[in-house]
Amino acid sequence: MRPPVHMARLKRRHHLVFLSFLACVLLPGLVSGFYLWTRAADQYASTVAFSVRKEEVSSAIELLGGITELSGSSSSDTDILYEFIQSQKLVSEIDAEIDLRGIWSKPQGDPIFAYEAPGTIEDLAAHWDRMVRIYYDSATSLIEVRALAFTPDDATAIAEAVYRRSSAMINALSDIAREDSLRYSREELDRSVELVKTARNAVTAFRNRNQMVDPTIDLQAQAGLLGNLQSQLAEALIEVDVLDETTRVGDPRMEQALRRVRVIEDRIESERRKMGIGDQAQQGQVYADLVGEYERLVVDREFAERSYTAALAAHDAAMAEAQRQSRYLAAHVLPTEAEKSQYPQRGMLLGLIMLFAFLIWGIAVLVVYSLKDRR
């Protein structure tokens, strides 16, 4: 028969575990609860939510060209704004505007949640991360900012300052984009104007140098003159043939008719040289060369004028774009004003503190027992 089992008795190690539980779990919980409910200052929250909108309304020139665009949000601008709200530069600007150091150092006897003024800008930026929470939805490009302070008015002032500075930053980005667009269009327009001036001056210099407005018109007139001379030559040759058959040798009329034929032939040869026809066409400047040079200058002028027209249209479109705000901050929730304190969330904070303290205590006890069992 087995001996009876004796009742378990508490040993020294059990007392040590219980004391460690009191010291590592209950005592921090009591201290934290005492601090949260007696010393921690009430905090008020103000919320503002907005998104960056990019206007894409088409201008009249774009509508005539069949190009239509819609308005929408710009994710890249929203990413920039998200980083800007967390930047030290924004913290410094808002501190200079509404005195963040003074706002967050108001509570007396609250060293954890209150800011210890004056501190450095790095200290203020670290406290900003604790008191200003930013929620960014990359899918919808919406940003929500929750600002905490120890009075409702201060919380609202911080949220309004964030909204104002964010709007100013987006407007600055829009101004930079518009100025770049205008600068490029102005440079292109100035270049096209110079091309037009150069081309027109070249045409004018050609006309002054050759004393003619349009060599193509002169060439047509020259061709008509040559045709007329050839008709007169044919008539003169017919007259010579007639005189040869009806007159005797030495008749002065024959000599006069032959002289007229030679004069007409010389004139035809001269006119043909002017037009670039015949064996002597390369001597001097002929009409073909003049017409070719003039046509080249006219083509250059027409190209410069078309370039100027396109550059002027682009500049007008850029001016129309500059007259409207292409990017702007659209707030779907304006800065709110709290009526009661919701922070710090004392119950949640106490529960988290005790949970982590219990987990640390439990892990430490398990480690101690495992080391003891290995001996």
Number of C-alpha atoms within 10 A of each C-alpha: 3 4 5 6 6 6 6 6 7 8 8 9 10 11 11 11 14 12 13 16 17 14 14 17 21 16 15 16 21 13 11 20 20 13 15 19 13 10 17 22 22 20 21 24 29 24 23 21 21 20 22 25 21 20 18 16 15 18 17 12 14 13 12 10 9 9 11 12 12 9 13 12 20 15 18 11 18 23 15 12 19 20 10 16 19 17 14 15 13 18 23 16 15 17 18 11 11 14 13 22 19 13 20 23 18 17 16 10 11 17 12 11 21 21 21 17 15 11 10 9 15 12 13 22 18 14 19 20 13 12 19 21 15 18 12 16 10 11 7 10 19 20 21 19 23 21 27 28 28 21 21 19 16 21 28 25 21 27 25 19 19 22 22 13 16 21 20 14 18 20 17 14 16 19 16 12 15 20 15 13 18 20 14 15 21 19 13 19 21 15 16 22 19 14 19 21 14 15 21 19 14 17 21 14 12 18 15 11 9 11 10 13 14 16 22 17 12 14 17 11 12 18 15 12 14 19 13 13 17 16 12 16 19 14 13 19 15 13 16 20 13 12 17 14 8 8 12 10 9 8 11 11 14 19 14 12 18 16 13 17 20 14 13 19 16 12 15 19 18 17 19 20 21 22 21 19 16 12 10 13 18 13 10 11 13 17 22 18 16 18 18 13 14 20 16 13 19 16 12 19 21 15 16 22 19 14 19 21 15 15 21 19 15 20 21 17 20 21 17 14 19 17 10 11 14 19 24 21 20 17 18 13 12 16 24 20 18 17 10 12 17 13 15 17 12 17 12 9 14 18 14 13 17 20 14 12 20 17 13 13 19 16 11 13 15 11 12 11 11 11 10 9 8 6 5
